[in-house]
Amino acid sequence: MIHSIIENVKITPHSGHLASYIPALANQSKDLFAACLVDERGEILSFGDANYSFTLQSISKVMSFIVAAEHLGLEKILEKVDVEPTGDPFNSIVRLEVAEKGKPFNPMINAGAITVASLLPGDDVEARVNSVKQYLAQITGHEHTVNEEVYRSELETAYRNRAIANYLKANDYLEGTVEEALETYLQLCSLEVNTEDLAKFGLFLASDGLIAGENKNLITHKTAQFSKALMMTCGLYNASGKYAATIGIPMKSGVSGGVLCAVRNGEIEHLRGYIGIAVFSPMIDEIGNSVKGMIFLKQLSDQYHLSVF
Ligand code: GLU
């Protein structure tokens, strides 16, 4: 049955656009499509260009949040960033002038993620980026590298993100320098993964931090709980409420076209229990979510009753 969902999605005419505001992402083929599902026993279902690597973009915000929270403790992180949805675009500046002055609303928007990037363990950009790379490698089983072309292309055009970082710094919501925070954040956005890696990360979240073959949780239940709540309420930009209602799975998307999902208790074909799901298709809608990715996830959730509500 999942095959008919995949076929439906494949024959759906293209709509949306490539994330051309990041010049290096404008060159991707719009026909790329991949999906991967993995359960707690290691059973895998994989479709399309499953080994195709793409950059994490905003999906990295979940990983940075986890690493920073595990390093400093949640309470310390929450002094610097809230957990409230904004309903605004991911790169919006407007809310930094309202409510508690300068405090970013949540770690899934750029403002919050730049603050979190500045709180990662390490004395310089390289060490902070490595702290997330190491976490990711433990989960996926291999090293991840920064796509230099994407990183350079973003850094050169990071006018809004630099403005946000300056604003955060002015209000004491940034450790270190503005450039360090920006470089850390943008390198993390430029880390490369494929759908199998992301599905494993989804499984890790679904199981509150279990690593295949080990019987201890790598993160605390509280960190996992906050991460998934943030994904559900803020993970799909200013369409998060709509997708919480229509799909009902903790998810995080990025403008390169990837979507990460953590299913707590599912039954999808021969997969059971905790299931990590990842989908990738680079054409995104006006809000920033993968068009075909969201069509796939909606049909999957309907078909296999995956909503937590
Ligand atoms: N690096 C991108 C930016 O900061 C991330 C955007 C996204 O995926 O939401 O604009």
Residues whose N, C-alpha, C, O or C-beta is under 5 A from the ligand:
A	BS01	LIG	Q57 S58 F90 C189 S253 G254 V255
